[in-house]
């Protein structure tokens, strides 16, 4: 199945007729995927909070490795390779799919600017290719950098509006109705990935500050941070039956880096902690609990993971 995004220079092939054989095969894949637990998890946190590493530890267990199963990583942040090299060196069954690849000429215009619509097409083609894999041979899928993909969708929307003459420049403002095109592109892709016939699919997202103008005590209105929320499209939450929020702790807080304070820690120490915010089905007893995932003390790195949640 191919998806067309309007105005993209990438043309999708003509749609073929789907009959009994196609749907019988699709049904068989879904049945195979249902044999184990269905994991559709969001891992949310600021940069450097082990989202990708934790997702990989869930998606690619020792049993998966021994069975020779594959993991596919849609890498929107261009940061997964360093984690793969560190934790899974020379493992041919971890397949990284870089989306914004500087060596891929298909995603650039003739003037070397990014063709955002082509990036959407590339993502959708990769999803379609991965969808053809036999579920018996796939350990899991990691959609790494969902917040970056949301930005790609926004830029594709802006590019489309410029081409249509609705706005004159990609920096122009537009109304709520036009924002719906970004949301459509985002939902269309996430729904497709969510529906893949594999038992384990993981999505990572960044946190963003919620800001509001408030009185600073002197009568002046200043823009202040009043909290945080996942950087995803508002309707995304319903897709994830499991949600884990990750935070980094040090002795002193660093709001700019998303670091929270734990005064019991020594100088130079830091810890990444995971809070189970949503857990439907298996592992419900861990809902609301917080666990250490990684600790650094006196230069020693200790990876703990979340073995109590591994499927």
TADAVEN-V174175 format. One record per residue. N is the residue number from 0. RES is the residue in three letters. PHI is phi in radians with two decimals (none if undefined). PSI is psi in degrees with one decimal (* if undefined). Layout:
BEGIN
N;RES;PHI;PSI  N;RES;PHI;PSI
END
This chain:
BEGIN
0;UNK;none;136.4  1;UNK;-2.11;147.8  2;UNK;-1.96;138.5  3;UNK;-1.83;135.7  4;UNK;-1.94;123.9  5;UNK;-0.97;141.5  6;UNK;1.37;-5.6  7;UNK;-1.30;147.3  8;UNK;-1.37;-8.6  9;UNK;-1.50;122.6  10;UNK;-1.78;130.1  11;UNK;-1.42;148.9  12;UNK;-1.20;163.7  13;UNK;-1.09;143.8  14;UNK;-1.26;134.2  15;UNK;-1.61;163.2  16;UNK;-1.37;138.1  17;UNK;-1.91;126.8  18;UNK;-2.15;-161.2  19;UNK;-1.06;-40.9  20;UNK;-1.09;-43.1  21;UNK;-1.06;-49.6  22;UNK;-1.25;-28.5  23;UNK;-1.14;-40.9  24;UNK;-1.15;-43.1  25;UNK;-1.08;-42.5  26;UNK;-1.05;-44.1  27;UNK;-1.09;-39.3  28;UNK;-1.13;-42.1  29;UNK;-1.13;-40.3  30;UNK;-1.10;-43.3  31;UNK;-1.08;-40.2  32;UNK;-1.21;-25.3  33;UNK;-1.39;-7.1  34;UNK;-1.12;-33.0  35;UNK;-1.87;-168.8  36;UNK;-1.21;140.5  37;UNK;-1.57;112.7  38;UNK;-1.91;121.2  39;UNK;-2.31;87.2  40;UNK;-1.93;140.2  41;UNK;-1.86;130.8  42;UNK;-1.97;121.6  43;UNK;-2.16;134.0  44;UNK;3.12;169.8  45;UNK;-1.21;176.4  46;UNK;-1.05;149.8  47;UNK;1.09;43.5  48;UNK;-2.13;21.7  49;UNK;1.19;25.8  50;UNK;-1.08;-49.4  51;UNK;-1.17;-43.7  52;UNK;-1.08;-41.0  53;UNK;-1.21;-41.5  54;UNK;-1.03;-43.1  55;UNK;-1.14;-37.7  56;UNK;-1.14;-31.6  57;UNK;-1.32;-43.7  58;UNK;-1.26;-28.2  59;UNK;-2.28;82.7  60;UNK;-1.40;171.7  61;UNK;-1.06;-37.1  62;UNK;-1.12;-39.4  63;UNK;-1.12;-41.8  64;UNK;-1.10;-44.9  65;UNK;-1.13;-31.4  66;UNK;-1.40;-6.2  67;UNK;1.28;26.4  68;UNK;-1.40;157.0  69;UNK;-1.73;153.4  70;UNK;-2.16;133.5  71;UNK;-1.91;128.3  72;UNK;-2.04;114.4  73;UNK;-1.43;108.2  74;UNK;-1.79;98.3  75;UNK;-1.58;-20.5  76;UNK;-1.67;-3.5  77;UNK;0.94;38.5  78;UNK;-2.21;-5.3  79;UNK;-1.24;-27.8  80;UNK;-1.07;-38.8  81;UNK;-1.12;-35.7  82;UNK;-1.22;-41.0  83;UNK;-1.08;-45.5  84;UNK;-1.08;-35.9  85;UNK;-1.35;-46.4  86;UNK;-1.68;-26.5  87;UNK;-2.36;56.7  88;UNK;-1.09;134.9  89;UNK;1.03;29.1  90;UNK;-1.62;110.7  91;UNK;-1.26;-11.6  92;UNK;-1.58;-1.5  93;UNK;-1.73;110.7  94;UNK;-1.85;108.7  95;UNK;-1.59;131.1  96;UNK;-1.99;92.8  97;UNK;-1.24;129.1  98;UNK;-1.55;-55.1  99;UNK;-1.60;76.6  100;UNK;-1.72;118.7  101;UNK;-1.09;-20.2  102;UNK;-1.61;2.3  103;UNK;-1.73;102.5  104;UNK;-1.23;-15.2  105;UNK;-1.22;-16.8  106;UNK;-1.77;11.6  107;UNK;-2.10;146.2  108;UNK;-1.36;174.5  109;UNK;-1.10;-26.8  110;UNK;-1.58;14.4  111;UNK;1.23;9.5  112;UNK;-1.39;157.9  113;UNK;-1.27;133.1  114;UNK;-1.62;97.3  115;UNK;-1.16;-35.3  116;UNK;-1.13;-35.7  117;UNK;-1.18;-32.0  118;UNK;-1.12;-39.1  119;UNK;-1.09;-47.2  120;UNK;-1.02;-44.2  121;UNK;-1.06;-44.7  122;UNK;-1.01;-45.8  123;UNK;-1.19;-35.7  124;UNK;-1.12;-43.9  125;UNK;-1.07;-41.3  126;UNK;-1.06;-44.0  127;UNK;-1.08;-39.0  128;UNK;-1.18;-44.9  129;UNK;-1.10;-34.8  130;UNK;-1.07;-22.6  131;UNK;-1.41;-8.9  132;UNK;-1.19;147.1  133;UNK;-1.24;123.0  134;UNK;-0.97;-27.2  135;UNK;-1.12;-22.4  136;UNK;-1.83;3.9  137;UNK;-2.04;122.2  138;UNK;-1.33;-41.1  139;UNK;3.13;175.4  140;UNK;-2.26;137.8  141;UNK;-2.10;118.2  142;UNK;-1.68;90.6  143;UNK;-1.70;110.5  144;UNK;1.85;45.6  145;UNK;-1.05;-32.2  146;UNK;-1.21;-35.9  147;UNK;-1.18;-36.9  148;UNK;-1.15;-36.3  149;UNK;-1.05;-39.5  150;UNK;-1.17;-38.6  151;UNK;-1.04;-42.7  152;UNK;-1.10;-38.9  153;UNK;-1.11;-45.3  154;UNK;-1.16;-35.4  155;UNK;-1.14;-39.4  156;UNK;-1.08;-45.7  157;UNK;-1.07;-43.5  158;UNK;-1.07;-41.8  159;UNK;-1.13;-41.4  160;UNK;-1.17;-35.2  161;UNK;-1.14;-46.7  162;UNK;-1.07;-34.3  163;UNK;-1.44;-6.8  164;UNK;1.39;12.1  165;UNK;-1.30;-36.4  166;UNK;-2.20;157.1  167;UNK;-1.61;-19.2  168;UNK;-2.61;150.4  169;UNK;-1.15;-12.3  170;UNK;-1.59;-5.7  171;UNK;-1.18;160.0  172;UNK;-1.57;163.9  173;UNK;-2.66;170.2  174;UNK;-1.58;175.9  175;UNK;-1.08;-35.2  176;UNK;-1.07;-38.8  177;UNK;-1.25;-27.3  178;UNK;-1.09;-24.6  179;UNK;-1.07;-25.5  180;UNK;-1.18;-40.0  181;UNK;-1.05;-47.1  182;UNK;-1.10;-37.0  183;UNK;-1.10;-46.7  184;UNK;-1.07;-42.2  185;UNK;-1.15;-50.3  186;UNK;-1.12;-40.3  187;UNK;-1.01;-44.7  188;UNK;-1.27;-45.6  189;UNK;-1.10;-38.5  190;UNK;-1.10;-38.6  191;UNK;-1.16;-45.1  192;UNK;-1.14;-43.0  193;UNK;-1.00;-34.7  194;UNK;-1.55;4.2  195;UNK;-1.03;147.4  196;UNK;-1.45;47.0  197;UNK;-2.15;147.8  198;UNK;-1.28;-26.4  199;UNK;-2.20;118.1  200;UNK;-2.34;130.4  201;UNK;-2.17;144.8  202;UNK;-2.24;136.4  203;UNK;-1.98;143.1  204;UNK;-2.43;152.4  205;UNK;-1.52;163.4  206;UNK;-1.68;147.6  207;UNK;-2.28;151.2  208;UNK;-1.28;141.9  209;UNK;-1.66;118.4  210;UNK;-2.02;147.2  211;UNK;-2.65;144.4  212;UNK;-1.31;124.8  213;UNK;-2.39;160.3  214;UNK;-1.24;128.2  215;UNK;-1.52;6.9  216;UNK;1.79;-15.6  217;UNK;-1.93;9.3  218;UNK;1.64;-6.0  219;UNK;-1.58;144.9  220;UNK;-1.63;119.3  221;UNK;-2.21;153.0  222;UNK;-1.37;119.0  223;UNK;-2.22;149.8  224;UNK;-1.44;127.7  225;UNK;-2.02;5.5  226;UNK;2.80;-167.9  227;UNK;-2.42;155.8  228;UNK;-2.61;158.9  229;UNK;-1.09;142.8  230;UNK;-1.56;76.0  231;UNK;-2.42;170.3  232;UNK;-1.21;142.4  233;UNK;-0.98;-30.5  234;UNK;-1.48;2.8  235;UNK;-1.23;-30.3  236;UNK;-0.97;-34.7  237;UNK;-1.12;-18.7  238;UNK;-1.30;-20.7  239;UNK;-1.92;113.5  240;UNK;-1.37;-18.2  241;UNK;-2.24;131.4  242;UNK;-2.36;126.7  243;UNK;-2.17;126.7  244;UNK;-1.84;132.2  245;UNK;-2.03;139.6  246;UNK;-2.40;149.5  247;UNK;-1.80;136.0  248;UNK;-2.10;139.2  249;UNK;-2.42;176.1  250;UNK;-1.07;-38.7  251;UNK;-2.05;138.7  252;UNK;-1.24;151.2  253;UNK;-2.42;92.3  254;UNK;-1.06;-36.7  255;UNK;-1.11;-32.6  256;UNK;-1.68;1.3  257;UNK;1.27;24.8  258;UNK;-1.69;132.3  259;UNK;-1.73;160.5  260;UNK;-1.62;139.1  261;UNK;-2.40;97.8  262;UNK;-1.16;-12.5  263;UNK;-1.35;-11.9  264;UNK;-1.48;153.1  265;UNK;-1.42;159.3  266;UNK;-1.04;135.2  267;UNK;1.56;-14.9  268;UNK;-1.48;151.2  269;UNK;-2.69;156.1  270;UNK;-2.46;140.9  271;UNK;-1.81;127.2  272;UNK;-2.09;143.6  273;UNK;-2.01;131.5  274;UNK;-1.95;128.2  275;UNK;-1.44;102.7  276;UNK;-1.59;-24.4  277;UNK;-2.60;133.0  278;UNK;-2.71;90.1  279;UNK;-1.59;142.3  280;UNK;1.42;-134.8  281;UNK;-1.06;147.0  282;UNK;1.28;19.1  283;UNK;-1.07;-23.6  284;UNK;-1.14;-14.2  285;UNK;-1.63;-0.9  286;UNK;-1.02;129.0  287;UNK;1.50;-6.1  288;UNK;-1.50;152.1  289;UNK;-2.11;134.9  290;UNK;-2.33;147.9  291;UNK;-1.28;132.9  292;UNK;-1.83;-38.1  293;UNK;-2.62;137.6  294;UNK;-2.23;147.4  295;UNK;-2.24;114.7  296;UNK;-2.33;124.9  297;UNK;0.91;37.8  298;UNK;1.47;-6.4  299;UNK;-1.60;124.5  300;UNK;-1.65;127.3  301;UNK;-2.16;109.3  302;UNK;-1.53;119.9  303;UNK;-1.78;-34.1  304;UNK;1.13;-160.5  305;UNK;-2.31;68.6  306;UNK;-1.07;-24.9  307;UNK;-1.22;-13.4  308;UNK;-1.88;1.1  309;UNK;-1.26;138.8  310;UNK;-1.83;*
END
